[in-house]
């Protein structure tokens, strides 16, 4: 073992332990520390035994064990706990040392910490880490941002421990300044919410409308995982549908239908609202989880509010193919919206994001890894200024070819009273995006009528605003103009 460790990690929960083991397995010497020192001892004498991992009993011992420039990675609960550990570290670190926050931190906190630590001569990286327990151990997707000057020092470690795609490229590269890394991870998690909801809606319509059992749905997911929908989440959904409880029945049907969430999907939706980006699918996915939590109310409502009885009379195989197309087209919309959000955030914060590189980082190791991320990279390689994935030839053709089935599935769900909030909202966005003239002209007239908020005219230059005295009693005074 080296006299000094290449990197140290604070926080020995599941992700922290597995990242340390991953680093050691890739030839690095690592120091482990946890506020509860018994966790350190148990780890060193257990999973870390015989590896290039040393434990520290105090934070002073931890810092002293690290090679210069010291690289300290935090895998502690996001929020005040991160700030508390940073305050402990500051007096012990020297100029040029690096603190890395690898938790699910809200990006404004990372923006703040980069600036705060720069004033003290300490470099800060906020990095998203995706892949769960297995990814942390065998190769996650890593999305670092923060102090650009810190990247060369941590790049070899992060790229060695990250997942690799077919050509050996690491699923890790520099994302951008300040909180860009955590922002991209937040969007990743929002897309994850959307992908999961799309799969759940497909499951429900197969179960409720087509009357399929878990084994039959397992076969459908297994088939979908061989084509355009090949992805980690389809793969695990396939396996979940086949998993049996002790009595031989499908375990999934015994799980309470109330979904949890840790807030990253909500953050994505709030960011979209703040930046004026129509992130409709992810928003519906978050609200679907909120609705699922109202279990008792839903049970009561099911007994008192009537709706149509689901009845399917068509060709089941054809409908399942339509459903596949609906999920695929909706998934493209979700990624298109997520990329729009990243582009607007980059403008807002002055970040320089590599959109094709982000797709590459998501191709392996992470929860949303899927086959068509390679196509997203190709789209941005062809046109780095691409404003919307739906305008790329590949994705435009795919969605146009899928839309007939997408519409049939959406109509069937609505007619039969089966909720499909994500799939139908994606279709509504698609139709809205391809519509040259929306009814917002009436909306602007309404706003001007009741609030003198002004409007622009088709026959006048953009940026010239008008107000009409609609009632003859309002006068000519207008409210201040606004940004669209």
MARRO-26116 format. One record per residue (C-alpha): chain; x, z, y; residue in one letter. Coordinates in Angstrom, 1 decimal. Example, Ala and Ser with C-alpha at 12.3 -4.5 7.8 and 13.67 -1.06 7.14 Angstrom:
2
<site A, <12.3, 7.8, -4.5>, A>;
<site A, <13.7, 7.1, -1.1>, S>;
***
This chain:
484
<site A, <0.0, 0.0, 0.0>, X>;
<site A, <1.2, -0.8, 3.5>, X>;
<site A, <2.4, 2.0, 5.8>, X>;
<site A, <-0.2, 1.1, 8.3>, X>;
<site A, <-3.6, -0.4, 7.6>, X>;
<site A, <-4.6, -3.9, 8.8>, X>;
<site A, <-8.0, -2.6, 9.9>, X>;
<site A, <-10.1, 0.5, 9.8>, X>;
<site A, <-13.9, 0.9, 9.2>, X>;
<site A, <-16.1, 3.7, 10.3>, X>;
<site A, <-19.4, 4.2, 8.5>, X>;
<site A, <-19.7, 4.4, 4.7>, X>;
<site A, <-23.2, 3.3, 4.1>, X>;
<site A, <-23.9, 0.4, 1.8>, X>;
<site A, <-22.7, -2.4, 4.1>, X>;
<site A, <-19.6, -0.4, 5.2>, X>;
<site A, <-18.4, 0.4, 1.7>, X>;
<site A, <-18.8, -3.2, 0.5>, X>;
<site A, <-17.1, -4.7, 3.5>, X>;
<site A, <-14.1, -2.4, 2.9>, X>;
<site A, <-13.9, -3.4, -0.8>, X>;
<site A, <-14.2, -7.1, 0.3>, X>;
<site A, <-11.3, -6.7, 2.7>, X>;
<site A, <-9.2, -4.9, 0.1>, X>;
<site A, <-10.0, -7.6, -2.5>, X>;
<site A, <-8.7, -10.2, -0.1>, X>;
<site A, <-5.4, -8.5, 0.3>, X>;
<site A, <-5.9, -6.3, 3.3>, X>;
<site A, <-5.1, -2.6, 3.6>, X>;
<site A, <-8.1, -0.7, 5.0>, X>;
<site A, <-8.7, 2.8, 6.3>, X>;
<site A, <-12.1, 4.3, 5.6>, X>;
<site A, <-13.7, 7.0, 7.8>, X>;
<site A, <-17.1, 8.6, 7.9>, X>;
<site A, <-18.4, 11.5, 10.0>, X>;
<site A, <-19.4, 13.2, 6.7>, X>;
<site A, <-15.9, 13.4, 5.2>, X>;
<site A, <-17.2, 14.1, 1.7>, X>;
<site A, <-18.4, 10.5, 1.7>, X>;
<site A, <-14.8, 9.4, 2.3>, X>;
<site A, <-13.5, 11.5, -0.5>, X>;
<site A, <-16.2, 10.3, -2.9>, X>;
<site A, <-15.5, 6.7, -2.0>, X>;
<site A, <-11.7, 7.0, -2.3>, X>;
<site A, <-12.1, 8.7, -5.7>, X>;
<site A, <-14.8, 6.3, -6.8>, X>;
<site A, <-15.2, 2.6, -6.0>, X>;
<site A, <-12.1, 2.4, -3.9>, X>;
<site A, <-9.8, 4.0, -6.5>, X>;
<site A, <-6.7, 1.9, -7.2>, X>;
<site A, <-7.3, -0.4, -4.2>, X>;
<site A, <-5.4, -0.8, -0.9>, X>;
<site A, <-7.8, 1.6, 0.8>, X>;
<site A, <-6.9, 4.9, 2.3>, X>;
<site A, <-9.3, 7.6, 3.6>, X>;
<site A, <-9.1, 9.6, 6.8>, X>;
<site A, <-10.3, 13.1, 7.2>, X>;
<site A, <-10.5, 13.0, 11.0>, X>;
<site A, <-10.9, 10.3, 13.6>, X>;
<site A, <-7.4, 11.1, 14.9>, X>;
<site A, <-5.9, 10.5, 11.5>, X>;
<site A, <-8.0, 7.4, 11.2>, X>;
<site A, <-6.7, 5.8, 14.4>, X>;
<site A, <-3.1, 6.9, 13.7>, X>;
<site A, <-3.2, 5.0, 10.3>, X>;
<site A, <-3.8, 1.6, 11.9>, X>;
<site A, <-1.3, -1.1, 12.8>, X>;
<site A, <-1.0, -2.3, 16.4>, X>;
<site A, <-3.1, -3.7, 17.8>, X>;
<site A, <-5.5, -1.4, 16.2>, X>;
<site A, <-8.7, -3.0, 14.8>, X>;
<site A, <-11.6, -0.6, 14.4>, X>;
<site A, <-14.8, -1.8, 12.9>, X>;
<site A, <-18.0, 0.2, 13.3>, X>;
<site A, <-20.8, 0.0, 10.7>, X>;
<site A, <-23.0, 2.8, 12.1>, X>;
<site A, <-26.6, 2.8, 13.1>, X>;
<site A, <-27.2, 0.7, 16.2>, X>;
<site A, <-27.9, 2.4, 19.5>, X>;
<site A, <-26.6, 5.7, 20.8>, X>;
<site A, <-24.6, 6.3, 17.6>, X>;
<site A, <-22.4, 3.3, 18.5>, X>;
<site A, <-21.8, 4.6, 22.0>, X>;
<site A, <-21.0, 8.1, 20.7>, X>;
<site A, <-18.3, 6.7, 18.3>, X>;
<site A, <-16.9, 4.5, 21.0>, X>;
<site A, <-16.5, 7.5, 23.3>, X>;
<site A, <-14.6, 9.3, 20.6>, X>;
<site A, <-12.3, 6.4, 20.1>, X>;
<site A, <-11.5, 5.6, 23.7>, X>;
<site A, <-9.0, 8.5, 24.3>, X>;
<site A, <-7.2, 7.6, 21.1>, X>;
<site A, <-6.8, 3.9, 21.6>, X>;
<site A, <-4.2, 1.9, 23.7>, X>;
<site A, <-4.6, -1.1, 25.9>, X>;
<site A, <-5.2, -4.2, 23.7>, X>;
<site A, <-6.7, -2.4, 20.8>, X>;
<site A, <-10.0, -3.8, 19.4>, X>;
<site A, <-13.3, -2.2, 18.6>, X>;
<site A, <-15.7, -4.2, 16.5>, X>;
<site A, <-19.4, -3.4, 16.2>, X>;
<site A, <-20.8, -5.0, 13.0>, X>;
<site A, <-24.3, -3.4, 13.1>, X>;
<site A, <-27.6, -5.0, 14.0>, X>;
<site A, <-27.1, -4.2, 17.7>, X>;
<site A, <-29.4, -5.5, 20.4>, X>;
<site A, <-27.3, -8.0, 22.4>, X>;
<site A, <-27.7, -6.5, 25.8>, X>;
<site A, <-25.9, -3.4, 24.5>, X>;
<site A, <-23.0, -5.6, 23.5>, X>;
<site A, <-23.0, -7.3, 26.9>, X>;
<site A, <-22.7, -3.8, 28.4>, X>;
<site A, <-20.0, -2.6, 26.0>, X>;
<site A, <-17.8, -5.6, 26.5>, X>;
<site A, <-17.7, -5.0, 30.2>, X>;
<site A, <-17.3, -1.2, 29.9>, X>;
<site A, <-14.4, -1.4, 27.5>, X>;
<site A, <-12.7, -4.2, 29.4>, X>;
<site A, <-12.4, -1.8, 32.3>, X>;
<site A, <-10.5, 0.5, 30.0>, X>;
<site A, <-8.2, -2.2, 28.6>, X>;
<site A, <-9.9, -2.2, 25.2>, X>;
<site A, <-11.2, -5.4, 23.7>, X>;
<site A, <-14.7, -5.4, 22.1>, X>;
<site A, <-16.3, -7.7, 19.5>, X>;
<site A, <-20.0, -7.6, 18.6>, X>;
<site A, <-20.5, -9.4, 15.4>, X>;
<site A, <-23.6, -10.1, 13.3>, X>;
<site A, <-23.1, -9.7, 9.5>, X>;
<site A, <-25.6, -11.2, 7.2>, X>;
<site A, <-25.9, -11.3, 3.4>, X>;
<site A, <-27.0, -7.8, 2.5>, X>;
<site A, <-25.1, -5.6, 0.0>, X>;
<site A, <-24.1, -8.5, -2.2>, X>;
<site A, <-22.9, -10.6, 0.7>, X>;
<site A, <-20.9, -7.8, 2.2>, X>;
<site A, <-19.0, -7.4, -1.1>, X>;
<site A, <-18.5, -11.0, -2.1>, X>;
<site A, <-18.7, -12.9, 1.2>, X>;
<site A, <-21.2, -12.6, 4.1>, X>;
<site A, <-21.9, -14.8, 7.0>, X>;
<site A, <-20.1, -13.4, 10.0>, X>;
<site A, <-21.1, -14.2, 13.6>, X>;
<site A, <-18.6, -12.7, 16.1>, X>;
<site A, <-18.8, -12.7, 19.9>, X>;
<site A, <-17.5, -10.6, 22.7>, X>;
<site A, <-13.9, -10.5, 24.2>, X>;
<site A, <-12.5, -14.0, 23.4>, X>;
<site A, <-8.9, -12.7, 23.6>, X>;
<site A, <-9.7, -10.4, 20.6>, X>;
<site A, <-10.7, -13.2, 18.3>, X>;
<site A, <-7.2, -14.4, 17.2>, X>;
<site A, <-6.4, -10.9, 15.9>, X>;
<site A, <-9.5, -10.5, 13.7>, X>;
<site A, <-10.0, -14.2, 12.8>, X>;
<site A, <-7.8, -14.2, 9.6>, X>;
<site A, <-9.6, -11.1, 8.2>, X>;
<site A, <-13.1, -12.2, 9.0>, X>;
<site A, <-12.6, -15.8, 7.8>, X>;
<site A, <-11.0, -14.6, 4.5>, X>;
<site A, <-13.8, -12.1, 3.7>, X>;
<site A, <-16.6, -14.5, 4.7>, X>;
<site A, <-18.6, -16.7, 2.4>, X>;
<site A, <-17.3, -20.3, 1.9>, X>;
<site A, <-19.2, -23.5, 1.6>, X>;
<site A, <-18.5, -26.4, -0.8>, X>;
<site A, <-15.5, -27.7, 1.1>, X>;
<site A, <-14.0, -24.2, 1.5>, X>;
<site A, <-14.9, -23.9, 5.2>, X>;
<site A, <-15.6, -20.2, 6.1>, X>;
<site A, <-19.1, -19.1, 7.2>, X>;
<site A, <-17.5, -17.4, 10.2>, X>;
<site A, <-16.3, -18.7, 13.5>, X>;
<site A, <-16.2, -17.6, 17.1>, X>;
<site A, <-19.7, -17.7, 18.5>, X>;
<site A, <-19.2, -17.0, 22.2>, X>;
<site A, <-18.7, -14.5, 25.0>, X>;
<site A, <-20.2, -11.0, 25.5>, X>;
<site A, <-23.3, -10.5, 23.3>, X>;
<site A, <-23.5, -14.0, 21.9>, X>;
<site A, <-22.6, -13.0, 18.4>, X>;
<site A, <-25.3, -10.4, 18.2>, X>;
<site A, <-27.8, -12.8, 19.9>, X>;
<site A, <-27.2, -15.4, 17.3>, X>;
<site A, <-27.6, -12.8, 14.5>, X>;
<site A, <-30.9, -11.7, 16.2>, X>;
<site A, <-32.1, -15.3, 16.1>, X>;
<site A, <-30.9, -15.5, 12.4>, X>;
<site A, <-33.1, -12.5, 11.7>, X>;
<site A, <-36.1, -14.0, 13.5>, X>;
<site A, <-35.8, -17.2, 11.5>, X>;
<site A, <-35.6, -15.0, 8.4>, X>;
<site A, <-38.9, -13.4, 9.4>, X>;
<site A, <-40.4, -16.9, 9.7>, X>;
<site A, <-39.0, -18.2, 6.4>, X>;
<site A, <-40.3, -15.2, 4.6>, X>;
<site A, <-43.8, -15.5, 6.1>, X>;
<site A, <-44.0, -19.2, 5.2>, X>;
<site A, <-43.2, -18.4, 1.6>, X>;
<site A, <-45.7, -15.6, 1.6>, X>;
<site A, <-48.4, -17.9, 3.0>, X>;
<site A, <-47.7, -20.5, 0.2>, X>;
<site A, <-47.9, -17.7, -2.4>, X>;
<site A, <-51.3, -16.5, -1.0>, X>;
<site A, <-52.9, -20.0, -0.9>, X>;
<site A, <-51.7, -20.7, -4.5>, X>;
<site A, <-53.1, -17.4, -5.6>, X>;
<site A, <-56.3, -17.2, -3.6>, X>;
<site A, <-57.3, -20.9, -3.3>, X>;
<site A, <-55.8, -22.4, -6.5>, X>;
<site A, <-56.3, -19.4, -8.7>, X>;
<site A, <-52.7, -19.5, -9.9>, X>;
<site A, <-51.0, -16.5, -11.6>, X>;
<site A, <-47.5, -15.2, -11.0>, X>;
<site A, <-45.9, -17.2, -13.8>, X>;
<site A, <-47.4, -20.4, -12.5>, X>;
<site A, <-46.2, -19.6, -9.0>, X>;
<site A, <-42.8, -18.9, -10.4>, X>;
<site A, <-42.7, -22.4, -11.8>, X>;
<site A, <-43.6, -23.9, -8.4>, X>;
<site A, <-40.9, -22.0, -6.6>, X>;
<site A, <-38.4, -22.9, -9.3>, X>;
<site A, <-39.3, -26.6, -8.7>, X>;
<site A, <-39.1, -26.2, -4.9>, X>;
<site A, <-35.6, -24.7, -5.2>, X>;
<site A, <-34.3, -28.0, -6.5>, X>;
<site A, <-35.1, -30.1, -3.5>, X>;
<site A, <-35.4, -30.0, 0.3>, X>;
<site A, <-36.5, -26.3, 0.1>, X>;
<site A, <-33.5, -25.2, -1.9>, X>;
<site A, <-32.6, -21.8, -0.3>, X>;
<site A, <-31.8, -18.2, -1.0>, X>;
<site A, <-35.3, -17.0, -0.1>, X>;
<site A, <-37.1, -19.5, -2.3>, X>;
<site A, <-34.6, -18.6, -5.1>, X>;
<site A, <-35.4, -14.9, -4.9>, X>;
<site A, <-39.1, -15.5, -4.5>, X>;
<site A, <-38.9, -17.5, -7.8>, X>;
<site A, <-37.2, -14.5, -9.5>, X>;
<site A, <-39.6, -12.0, -8.0>, X>;
<site A, <-42.7, -13.9, -9.3>, X>;
<site A, <-41.2, -13.8, -12.9>, X>;
<site A, <-40.3, -10.1, -12.8>, X>;
<site A, <-42.5, -7.9, -15.1>, X>;
<site A, <-43.4, -4.3, -14.8>, X>;
<site A, <-43.1, -1.9, -17.8>, X>;
<site A, <-46.6, -3.0, -18.9>, X>;
<site A, <-45.6, -6.7, -18.9>, X>;
<site A, <-47.7, -7.4, -15.8>, X>;
<site A, <-46.2, -9.1, -12.7>, X>;
<site A, <-44.6, -6.3, -10.6>, X>;
<site A, <-45.2, -8.2, -7.3>, X>;
<site A, <-49.0, -7.7, -7.8>, X>;
<site A, <-48.5, -4.0, -7.9>, X>;
<site A, <-46.7, -3.7, -4.6>, X>;
<site A, <-48.6, -2.4, -1.5>, X>;
<site A, <-49.2, -5.2, 1.0>, X>;
<site A, <-47.9, -3.5, 4.1>, X>;
<site A, <-44.6, -5.0, 5.4>, X>;
<site A, <-41.8, -3.1, 7.1>, X>;
<site A, <-39.6, -4.3, 9.9>, X>;
<site A, <-36.5, -3.0, 11.7>, X>;
<site A, <-37.1, -4.6, 15.1>, X>;
<site A, <-34.9, -7.7, 15.1>, X>;
<site A, <-37.8, -10.0, 14.8>, X>;
<site A, <-39.5, -8.3, 17.7>, X>;
<site A, <-36.3, -8.6, 19.8>, X>;
<site A, <-36.3, -12.3, 19.1>, X>;
<site A, <-39.9, -12.7, 20.3>, X>;
<site A, <-39.2, -10.6, 23.4>, X>;
<site A, <-36.1, -12.7, 24.2>, X>;
<site A, <-38.2, -15.8, 23.8>, X>;
<site A, <-40.9, -14.5, 26.2>, X>;
<site A, <-38.2, -13.5, 28.7>, X>;
<site A, <-36.6, -17.0, 28.6>, X>;
<site A, <-39.9, -18.9, 28.4>, X>;
<site A, <-39.3, -20.5, 25.0>, X>;
<site A, <-42.3, -21.2, 22.8>, X>;
<site A, <-41.1, -19.3, 19.7>, X>;
<site A, <-44.5, -19.5, 18.2>, X>;
<site A, <-43.8, -19.4, 14.4>, X>;
<site A, <-41.4, -16.4, 14.6>, X>;
<site A, <-43.9, -14.6, 16.9>, X>;
<site A, <-46.7, -15.1, 14.3>, X>;
<site A, <-44.4, -13.9, 11.5>, X>;
<site A, <-43.8, -10.7, 13.4>, X>;
<site A, <-47.5, -10.2, 14.2>, X>;
<site A, <-48.3, -10.9, 10.5>, X>;
<site A, <-46.2, -7.9, 9.6>, X>;
<site A, <-48.0, -5.8, 12.2>, X>;
<site A, <-51.4, -6.9, 10.8>, X>;
<site A, <-50.2, -6.0, 7.3>, X>;
<site A, <-49.5, -2.5, 8.5>, X>;
<site A, <-53.2, -2.0, 9.3>, X>;
<site A, <-54.0, -1.7, 5.7>, X>;
<site A, <-56.9, 0.8, 5.9>, X>;
<site A, <-58.6, -1.2, 8.7>, X>;
<site A, <-58.3, -4.4, 6.8>, X>;
<site A, <-59.8, -2.9, 3.6>, X>;
<site A, <-62.7, -1.6, 5.7>, X>;
<site A, <-63.1, -4.9, 7.4>, X>;
<site A, <-63.1, -6.8, 4.1>, X>;
<site A, <-66.2, -4.8, 3.1>, X>;
<site A, <-68.1, -5.3, 6.3>, X>;
<site A, <-67.1, -8.7, 7.7>, X>;
<site A, <-68.0, -11.8, 5.7>, X>;
<site A, <-66.2, -15.1, 5.6>, X>;
<site A, <-66.1, -18.2, 3.3>, X>;
<site A, <-65.4, -17.9, -0.4>, X>;
<site A, <-62.3, -19.8, -1.4>, X>;
<site A, <-63.2, -22.8, -3.5>, X>;
<site A, <-60.8, -25.6, -4.5>, X>;
<site A, <-62.2, -28.9, -5.9>, X>;
<site A, <-59.3, -31.4, -5.5>, X>;
<site A, <-56.2, -32.2, -7.5>, X>;
<site A, <-54.0, -29.1, -7.9>, X>;
<site A, <-50.7, -30.9, -8.4>, X>;
<site A, <-51.3, -33.1, -5.2>, X>;
<site A, <-52.2, -30.0, -3.2>, X>;
<site A, <-49.1, -28.1, -4.3>, X>;
<site A, <-47.0, -31.1, -3.2>, X>;
<site A, <-48.9, -31.0, 0.2>, X>;
<site A, <-48.1, -27.3, 0.4>, X>;
<site A, <-44.4, -28.0, -0.3>, X>;
<site A, <-44.4, -30.4, 2.6>, X>;
<site A, <-46.2, -28.0, 4.9>, X>;
<site A, <-43.7, -25.2, 4.2>, X>;
<site A, <-40.8, -27.6, 4.7>, X>;
<site A, <-42.1, -29.1, 8.0>, X>;
<site A, <-42.9, -25.6, 9.3>, X>;
<site A, <-39.4, -24.4, 8.4>, X>;
<site A, <-38.0, -27.3, 10.4>, X>;
<site A, <-40.1, -26.2, 13.4>, X>;
<site A, <-38.9, -22.6, 13.0>, X>;
<site A, <-35.3, -23.7, 13.2>, X>;
<site A, <-36.0, -26.0, 16.1>, X>;
<site A, <-37.5, -23.2, 18.0>, X>;
<site A, <-34.7, -20.8, 17.2>, X>;
<site A, <-32.1, -23.3, 18.4>, X>;
<site A, <-34.1, -23.9, 21.6>, X>;
<site A, <-33.9, -20.1, 22.2>, X>;
<site A, <-30.2, -20.1, 21.7>, X>;
<site A, <-29.7, -23.0, 24.1>, X>;
<site A, <-31.8, -21.2, 26.8>, X>;
<site A, <-29.9, -18.0, 26.3>, X>;
<site A, <-26.6, -19.8, 26.6>, X>;
<site A, <-27.7, -21.2, 30.0>, X>;
<site A, <-28.9, -17.8, 31.1>, X>;
<site A, <-25.8, -15.9, 30.1>, X>;
<site A, <-23.1, -18.6, 30.6>, X>;
<site A, <-22.2, -18.7, 26.9>, X>;
<site A, <-20.5, -21.7, 25.3>, X>;
<site A, <-22.2, -21.9, 21.9>, X>;
<site A, <-21.2, -24.3, 19.1>, X>;
<site A, <-24.6, -25.1, 17.6>, X>;
<site A, <-23.3, -27.1, 14.7>, X>;
<site A, <-20.8, -24.3, 14.0>, X>;
<site A, <-23.6, -21.8, 13.9>, X>;
<site A, <-25.4, -23.9, 11.3>, X>;
<site A, <-22.2, -24.0, 9.2>, X>;
<site A, <-22.0, -20.2, 9.5>, X>;
<site A, <-25.5, -19.9, 8.1>, X>;
<site A, <-24.9, -22.3, 5.1>, X>;
<site A, <-23.4, -19.6, 2.9>, X>;
<site A, <-23.5, -15.8, 2.5>, X>;
<site A, <-26.6, -15.1, 4.7>, X>;
<site A, <-30.3, -14.5, 4.0>, X>;
<site A, <-31.4, -17.8, 5.5>, X>;
<site A, <-28.9, -20.0, 3.8>, X>;
<site A, <-30.5, -23.2, 2.7>, X>;
<site A, <-29.7, -26.9, 1.9>, X>;
<site A, <-30.8, -28.4, 5.2>, X>;
<site A, <-28.4, -26.3, 7.4>, X>;
<site A, <-25.9, -29.1, 6.6>, X>;
<site A, <-28.3, -31.5, 8.2>, X>;
<site A, <-28.5, -29.3, 11.3>, X>;
<site A, <-24.7, -29.3, 11.6>, X>;
<site A, <-24.7, -33.1, 11.3>, X>;
<site A, <-27.4, -33.4, 14.0>, X>;
<site A, <-25.4, -31.4, 16.5>, X>;
<site A, <-22.2, -33.2, 15.5>, X>;
<site A, <-23.9, -36.5, 16.4>, X>;
<site A, <-25.4, -35.1, 19.6>, X>;
<site A, <-24.0, -31.8, 20.9>, X>;
<site A, <-26.6, -31.9, 23.7>, X>;
<site A, <-29.5, -32.3, 21.4>, X>;
<site A, <-32.4, -30.4, 23.0>, X>;
<site A, <-34.7, -30.1, 20.0>, X>;
<site A, <-34.1, -30.7, 16.3>, X>;
<site A, <-37.4, -32.6, 16.1>, X>;
<site A, <-35.7, -35.4, 18.2>, X>;
<site A, <-32.9, -35.9, 15.6>, X>;
<site A, <-33.6, -38.9, 13.4>, X>;
<site A, <-33.3, -37.0, 10.1>, X>;
<site A, <-35.7, -34.2, 11.1>, X>;
<site A, <-38.1, -36.4, 12.9>, X>;
<site A, <-38.5, -38.6, 9.8>, X>;
<site A, <-38.9, -35.6, 7.5>, X>;
<site A, <-41.6, -34.0, 9.7>, X>;
<site A, <-43.5, -37.2, 10.3>, X>;
<site A, <-43.5, -37.9, 6.5>, X>;
<site A, <-44.7, -34.3, 5.8>, X>;
<site A, <-47.4, -34.1, 8.4>, X>;
<site A, <-50.3, -35.6, 6.3>, X>;
<site A, <-49.9, -32.9, 3.6>, X>;
<site A, <-49.2, -30.3, 6.3>, X>;
<site A, <-52.5, -31.1, 7.9>, X>;
<site A, <-54.5, -31.2, 4.6>, X>;
<site A, <-53.1, -27.7, 3.7>, X>;
<site A, <-53.8, -26.3, 7.1>, X>;
<site A, <-57.3, -27.6, 7.1>, X>;
<site A, <-58.0, -26.3, 3.6>, X>;
<site A, <-56.7, -22.8, 4.5>, X>;
<site A, <-58.9, -22.7, 7.6>, X>;
<site A, <-62.0, -24.0, 5.8>, X>;
<site A, <-61.6, -21.5, 3.0>, X>;
<site A, <-60.8, -18.5, 5.2>, X>;
<site A, <-57.2, -18.0, 4.0>, X>;
<site A, <-54.9, -16.8, 6.8>, X>;
<site A, <-51.9, -19.1, 7.4>, X>;
<site A, <-50.7, -18.0, 10.9>, X>;
<site A, <-47.1, -19.3, 10.6>, X>;
<site A, <-47.8, -22.7, 9.0>, X>;
<site A, <-50.7, -23.5, 11.3>, X>;
<site A, <-48.9, -22.3, 14.5>, X>;
<site A, <-46.0, -24.5, 13.5>, X>;
<site A, <-48.4, -27.5, 13.3>, X>;
<site A, <-49.9, -26.6, 16.6>, X>;
<site A, <-46.4, -26.5, 18.2>, X>;
<site A, <-45.6, -29.9, 16.6>, X>;
<site A, <-48.7, -31.4, 18.0>, X>;
<site A, <-48.2, -29.8, 21.4>, X>;
<site A, <-44.5, -30.9, 21.6>, X>;
<site A, <-45.4, -34.5, 20.9>, X>;
<site A, <-48.3, -34.6, 23.4>, X>;
<site A, <-47.4, -36.2, 26.7>, X>;
<site A, <-50.2, -34.6, 28.7>, X>;
<site A, <-51.4, -31.1, 27.9>, X>;
<site A, <-54.4, -29.4, 29.6>, X>;
<site A, <-52.2, -27.3, 31.8>, X>;
<site A, <-53.4, -29.4, 34.8>, X>;
<site A, <-56.7, -27.5, 34.5>, X>;
<site A, <-54.9, -24.3, 34.0>, X>;
<site A, <-52.9, -24.9, 37.3>, X>;
<site A, <-56.1, -25.7, 39.1>, X>;
<site A, <-57.6, -22.4, 37.8>, X>;
<site A, <-54.6, -20.5, 39.0>, X>;
<site A, <-54.7, -22.1, 42.4>, X>;
<site A, <-58.5, -21.5, 42.7>, X>;
<site A, <-58.4, -17.8, 42.1>, X>;
<site A, <-54.9, -16.9, 43.3>, X>;
<site A, <-53.7, -19.8, 45.6>, X>;
<site A, <-50.7, -20.2, 43.2>, X>;
<site A, <-50.3, -23.9, 44.1>, X>;
<site A, <-49.8, -26.9, 41.9>, X>;
<site A, <-47.7, -30.1, 41.7>, X>;
<site A, <-49.3, -33.6, 41.6>, X>;
<site A, <-48.7, -36.6, 39.3>, X>;
<site A, <-48.5, -38.9, 42.4>, X>;
<site A, <-45.9, -36.8, 44.2>, X>;
<site A, <-42.3, -35.8, 43.5>, X>;
<site A, <-41.5, -32.8, 41.3>, X>;
<site A, <-40.9, -29.7, 43.3>, X>;
<site A, <-43.5, -30.4, 46.0>, X>;
<site A, <-46.3, -27.9, 45.8>, X>;
<site A, <-49.9, -28.1, 47.0>, X>;
<site A, <-52.8, -25.8, 47.5>, X>;
<site A, <-56.5, -26.6, 47.8>, X>;
<site A, <-59.2, -24.6, 49.5>, X>;
<site A, <-61.5, -25.0, 46.5>, X>;
<site A, <-64.4, -23.0, 47.9>, X>;
<site A, <-64.1, -23.8, 51.6>, X>;
<site A, <-63.8, -20.1, 52.3>, X>;
<site A, <-60.2, -19.5, 51.1>, X>;
<site A, <-58.2, -21.0, 54.0>, X>;
<site A, <-54.9, -22.8, 53.7>, X>;
<site A, <-52.6, -19.9, 53.0>, X>;
<site A, <-50.9, -20.3, 49.6>, X>;
<site A, <-49.1, -17.8, 47.4>, X>;
<site A, <-45.3, -18.2, 46.9>, X>;
<site A, <-44.3, -21.0, 44.6>, X>;
<site A, <-43.0, -20.4, 41.1>, X>;
<site A, <-40.5, -21.5, 38.5>, X>;
<site A, <-41.8, -23.4, 35.5>, X>;
***
